[in-house]
Amino acid sequence: MLKPITLLFSLMLTACSFAQNNGVLPFTGIQYFNEGLWAKSVEVSMDGNKLTGNRIPANKEFIIKLQLPTGFTEDAAKKLYPAAEVSFLNSKKQPLVSLGNMLKENEKTGFPAISYKEIALKLSLRTEWLKNERECIVQIRYYDLKSKKQLRLMFPVSIAPPTEPLAVSKLSMAIKTSDESLGMSNALQMNKADIMVDTSIRVAPKNAYLSIEIPGITGTSMTEVMNGKNTFWVFDKNMNEIKIADKLLKKVGGSMEDNLVNYTVKIPFRLKTDLNKGYTIRYRWESTDRKKIIDIVTIK
């Protein structure tokens, strides 16, 4: 029997995060594919703390929890019949192991609809499955046994050494954005992030850039922000990753006296001549000790 390794990551999967059927979530980088089933939030928990990254030690137990799931067919007895198929893939999306339907013992009896508030799955990244893999994907397919509706999650995981401190915190906050993009911060405070498309950049004149401007960040310093790690990902409307060769641009300013940091980042995500919409861009900044984080996901 598997027990929890708790990676607590709770984000609203309504409004901006589920603004389209396919998308990606901050902190964990979980990709979701809504095909008839929805949920209020996804929570990945480890020891009751929030996961602020996707690095997990092998042979540790964790819980992935789907909260307030909706879309399941209710029968005459007012019961629901959910299923949750779990498999582990390597970084090339080749199968490592399949656990099948982890709700199989309830396939015939179902669950009372009135009290069904969450689907909690206890998992572990076992070394006998991983072998020499340093990265893997936890793939979950929630589906309705009484219809063809489903919700798929793809959770990319990097295997952390057993001695590495877990990237968890209770200091996470939502970032208010100008366009209702989904943003989260950890161990930092900021009032707002202004997000827009910028086609005026001349460094790489063929590209359109995503501009993120965050004034008045507290809890850090200009030096720490400048020395932090910047990463970004771009996906098409089907959540296929697009590799971007050009680098992002950044500007750090502020007031040393007031310990305020003004931060601007420009992320190349498409050609100016490409007028298609529906690109998902995820940007992540983290301090060198991985404790302070800005993670923003937007659709343009």
C-alpha positions as CSV (number, residue, x, y, z in Angstrom):
1,M,0.0,0.0,0.0
2,L,1.4,3.4,-1.0
3,K,1.4,6.2,1.5
4,P,1.7,10.0,0.9
5,I,4.8,12.1,0.2
6,T,3.1,15.4,0.3
7,L,3.8,18.0,-2.2
8,L,1.1,20.6,-1.4
9,F,0.4,22.6,-4.5
10,S,-3.1,24.1,-4.5
11,L,-4.2,26.4,-7.3
12,M,-7.6,27.3,-8.6
13,L,-8.3,25.5,-11.8
14,T,-11.1,27.8,-12.8
15,A,-11.0,31.2,-14.3
16,C,-7.6,32.1,-15.7
17,S,-5.9,28.7,-15.1
18,F,-8.6,26.8,-17.0
19,A,-9.2,29.6,-19.5
20,Q,-8.7,27.0,-22.2
21,N,-9.1,23.2,-22.3
22,N,-5.3,22.7,-22.3
23,G,-2.8,24.5,-20.1
24,V,0.0,24.4,-17.6
25,L,0.1,25.3,-13.9
26,P,2.8,27.3,-12.0
27,F,5.2,25.8,-9.5
28,T,4.8,22.2,-10.5
29,G,4.5,22.6,-14.3
30,I,1.6,20.2,-14.4
31,Q,0.0,20.1,-17.8
32,Y,-3.8,19.5,-17.9
33,F,-6.1,18.5,-20.7
34,N,-9.8,18.9,-20.0
35,E,-12.0,16.6,-22.0
36,G,-15.3,16.8,-20.2
37,L,-14.1,16.6,-16.5
38,W,-13.1,19.6,-14.4
39,A,-12.0,20.3,-10.9
40,K,-11.7,23.3,-8.5
41,S,-8.0,22.6,-7.8
42,V,-5.1,20.2,-8.0
43,E,-3.1,19.7,-4.8
44,V,0.2,17.8,-4.6
45,S,1.3,17.5,-1.0
46,M,4.4,16.5,0.8
47,D,4.3,16.6,4.6
48,G,1.5,19.2,4.5
49,N,3.6,21.8,2.7
50,K,3.4,23.4,-0.7
51,L,5.7,22.2,-3.5
52,T,7.3,25.1,-5.2
53,G,9.1,23.0,-7.8
54,N,9.0,19.6,-9.4
55,R,12.1,18.0,-7.8
56,I,11.1,14.9,-5.8
57,P,13.3,12.2,-4.2
58,A,12.9,8.6,-5.3
59,N,11.2,6.2,-3.0
60,K,9.2,9.0,-1.3
61,E,5.5,8.9,-1.2
62,F,3.3,11.8,-2.3
63,I,-0.4,12.6,-2.8
64,I,-1.9,14.1,-5.9
65,K,-5.4,15.3,-5.0
66,L,-8.1,16.5,-7.4
67,Q,-10.5,18.7,-5.4
68,L,-14.2,19.2,-6.1
69,P,-14.2,17.2,-9.4
70,T,-17.1,17.8,-11.6
71,G,-18.6,16.3,-14.8
72,F,-19.1,12.7,-13.7
73,T,-22.4,11.1,-14.6
74,E,-24.7,10.5,-11.6
75,D,-26.9,7.4,-11.8
76,A,-30.4,6.9,-10.4
77,A,-29.0,5.9,-7.0
78,K,-27.2,9.3,-7.0
79,K,-23.7,7.7,-7.2
80,L,-20.7,8.6,-9.3
81,Y,-18.2,6.1,-10.9
82,P,-14.8,7.8,-11.3
83,A,-11.6,6.1,-12.3
84,A,-8.0,7.2,-12.2
85,E,-5.4,5.5,-14.3
86,V,-1.8,6.2,-13.3
87,S,1.4,5.5,-15.3
88,F,5.0,6.7,-15.2
89,L,6.8,7.7,-18.4
90,N,10.5,8.6,-19.1
91,S,11.4,12.0,-20.4
92,K,10.8,10.7,-24.0
93,K,7.3,9.7,-23.0
94,Q,8.1,6.0,-23.2
95,P,6.3,3.9,-20.6
96,L,8.2,2.8,-17.4
97,V,5.3,1.3,-15.4
98,S,1.5,1.4,-15.3
99,L,-0.5,1.2,-12.1
100,G,-3.8,0.8,-13.8
101,N,-7.0,2.2,-12.3
102,M,-6.2,3.1,-8.7
103,L,-10.0,3.3,-7.9
104,K,-10.7,-0.2,-9.2
105,E,-12.1,-1.6,-5.9
106,N,-14.9,1.0,-6.2
107,E,-15.7,0.3,-9.9
108,K,-19.0,-1.5,-9.2
109,T,-20.1,0.2,-6.0
110,G,-19.2,3.8,-7.0
111,F,-19.2,6.8,-4.6
112,P,-22.2,8.8,-3.1
113,A,-22.4,12.0,-5.2
114,I,-23.3,14.2,-2.3
115,S,-20.2,13.5,-0.3
116,Y,-17.7,13.1,-3.2
117,K,-15.3,16.0,-2.7
118,E,-11.9,14.8,-3.9
119,I,-9.9,12.1,-5.6
120,A,-6.6,11.5,-3.6
121,L,-4.0,9.2,-5.1
122,K,-1.0,8.0,-3.1
123,L,2.1,7.6,-5.3
124,S,5.9,7.0,-5.1
125,L,8.8,7.2,-7.6
126,R,10.4,3.8,-7.0
127,T,13.9,3.2,-8.1
128,E,13.0,-0.2,-9.7
129,W,10.7,1.7,-12.0
130,L,13.0,4.6,-12.7
131,K,16.2,2.6,-13.1
132,N,18.8,5.2,-14.3
133,E,16.2,7.9,-15.3
134,R,16.8,11.3,-13.8
135,E,13.5,12.7,-15.1
136,C,10.1,11.2,-15.5
137,I,6.5,12.1,-16.1
138,V,3.6,11.1,-13.8
139,Q,0.6,10.7,-16.1
140,I,-2.9,10.5,-14.7
141,R,-6.1,10.0,-16.6
142,Y,-9.2,10.6,-14.6
143,Y,-12.2,9.3,-16.4
144,D,-15.9,8.6,-16.0
145,L,-17.0,4.9,-16.1
146,K,-20.5,6.0,-17.2
147,S,-19.4,8.2,-20.1
148,K,-16.4,9.1,-22.3
149,K,-15.4,12.2,-20.3
150,Q,-11.9,12.5,-18.9
151,L,-9.3,14.9,-17.5
152,R,-5.6,14.2,-18.1
153,L,-2.6,15.5,-16.1
154,M,1.0,15.3,-17.1
155,F,3.4,16.0,-14.2
156,P,7.1,16.4,-15.3
157,V,9.3,15.4,-12.4
158,S,13.1,15.7,-11.8
159,I,14.6,13.1,-9.4
160,A,16.2,14.9,-6.5
161,P,19.1,13.4,-4.5
162,P,17.9,12.1,-1.1
163,T,20.0,14.8,0.7
164,E,18.6,17.7,-1.2
165,P,16.2,19.9,0.8
166,L,12.7,19.7,-0.4
167,A,11.4,22.7,-2.3
168,V,8.4,23.3,-0.1
169,S,6.9,26.3,1.7
170,K,3.9,27.8,3.4
171,L,4.7,31.3,2.1
172,S,3.1,31.0,-1.4
173,M,0.9,33.8,-2.7
174,A,-1.1,34.4,-5.9
175,I,0.2,37.3,-8.1
176,K,-2.3,39.7,-9.3
177,T,-1.8,40.3,-13.1
178,S,-3.1,42.9,-15.5
179,D,-4.6,40.3,-17.9
180,E,-5.8,37.6,-15.4
181,S,-2.8,35.4,-16.1
182,L,-2.1,32.9,-13.4
183,G,0.9,33.7,-11.2
184,M,2.3,32.5,-7.9
185,S,5.2,33.7,-5.8
186,N,7.0,32.2,-2.8
187,A,8.7,34.2,0.0
188,L,8.2,37.5,-1.9
189,Q,5.6,40.2,-1.9
190,M,4.5,42.2,-4.9
191,N,1.3,44.2,-5.8
192,K,0.9,43.4,-9.5
193,A,2.5,42.1,-12.6
194,D,1.8,43.9,-15.9
195,I,1.7,41.5,-18.8
196,M,1.5,42.3,-22.5
197,V,2.9,41.4,-25.9
198,D,5.8,43.6,-27.1
199,T,6.8,43.8,-30.8
200,S,9.2,46.7,-30.5
201,I,12.3,44.8,-29.3
202,R,15.2,45.2,-31.7
203,V,17.6,42.7,-30.2
204,A,15.9,39.9,-32.2
205,P,13.7,42.0,-34.5
206,K,11.8,39.0,-36.0
207,N,10.3,38.0,-32.6
208,A,7.3,39.0,-30.6
209,Y,8.0,39.1,-26.9
210,L,6.0,38.5,-23.8
211,S,6.6,41.5,-21.5
212,I,6.3,41.0,-17.7
213,E,6.8,44.1,-15.6
214,I,6.7,43.7,-11.8
215,P,7.3,46.9,-9.8
216,G,7.9,47.1,-6.1
217,I,9.0,43.6,-5.2
218,T,9.9,43.2,-1.5
219,G,11.6,40.3,0.3
220,T,14.6,40.3,-2.0
221,S,17.4,42.5,-3.4
222,M,18.5,43.7,-6.9
223,T,21.6,41.5,-6.6
224,E,19.6,38.4,-5.6
225,V,17.1,38.9,-8.5
226,M,20.0,39.5,-11.0
227,N,21.8,36.3,-9.8
228,G,18.6,34.2,-9.8
229,K,17.8,31.5,-12.4
230,N,15.4,32.4,-15.2
231,T,13.6,29.7,-17.2
232,F,10.7,29.8,-19.7
233,W,8.6,27.4,-21.7
234,V,6.4,28.0,-24.8
235,F,3.6,25.6,-25.8
236,D,1.3,25.6,-28.8
237,K,-2.5,25.2,-28.3
238,N,-2.2,21.4,-28.1
239,M,0.5,21.8,-25.3
240,N,3.4,20.7,-27.5
241,E,6.5,22.4,-26.3
242,I,8.2,24.8,-28.8
243,K,11.9,25.2,-28.4
244,I,12.9,28.9,-28.6
245,A,16.6,29.5,-29.5
246,D,16.6,33.2,-28.5
247,K,17.3,34.2,-24.9
248,L,15.0,36.2,-22.7
249,L,15.9,39.8,-21.8
250,K,15.8,41.2,-18.3
251,K,16.1,44.5,-16.5
252,V,16.5,45.0,-12.7
253,G,16.2,48.3,-10.9
254,G,14.7,49.7,-7.7
255,S,15.6,51.4,-4.5
256,M,18.3,50.1,-2.2
257,E,17.2,52.3,0.6
258,D,13.6,51.0,0.6
259,N,14.6,47.4,-0.4
260,L,12.3,47.6,-3.4
261,V,13.1,45.8,-6.7
262,N,11.5,46.7,-10.1
263,Y,11.9,43.8,-12.5
264,T,11.1,43.5,-16.2
265,V,11.6,40.4,-18.3
266,K,11.0,40.0,-22.1
267,I,10.4,36.5,-23.4
268,P,10.5,35.6,-27.1
269,F,7.6,33.3,-27.9
270,R,6.7,33.6,-31.6
271,L,7.6,35.4,-34.8
272,K,6.0,38.8,-35.4
273,T,4.5,37.4,-38.6
274,D,2.8,34.6,-36.8
275,L,-0.6,36.0,-35.8
276,N,-1.9,32.8,-34.4
277,K,-3.2,32.9,-30.8
278,G,-3.3,30.3,-28.1
279,Y,0.4,30.1,-27.2
280,T,1.0,29.2,-23.5
281,I,4.0,30.9,-22.0
282,R,5.4,29.9,-18.6
283,Y,8.1,32.0,-16.9
284,R,9.9,31.1,-13.7
285,W,12.5,32.9,-11.7
286,E,14.0,31.4,-8.6
287,S,16.7,32.5,-6.2
288,T,20.0,30.5,-6.0
289,D,18.7,28.7,-2.9
290,R,15.4,27.9,-4.6
291,K,13.4,29.4,-1.8
292,K,12.2,32.5,-3.5
293,I,10.1,32.1,-6.6
294,I,8.1,33.9,-9.2
295,D,6.1,31.6,-11.6
296,I,3.7,33.0,-14.1
297,V,1.6,31.3,-16.9
298,T,-0.2,33.3,-19.6
299,I,-1.9,32.6,-22.9
300,K,-1.3,34.9,-25.9
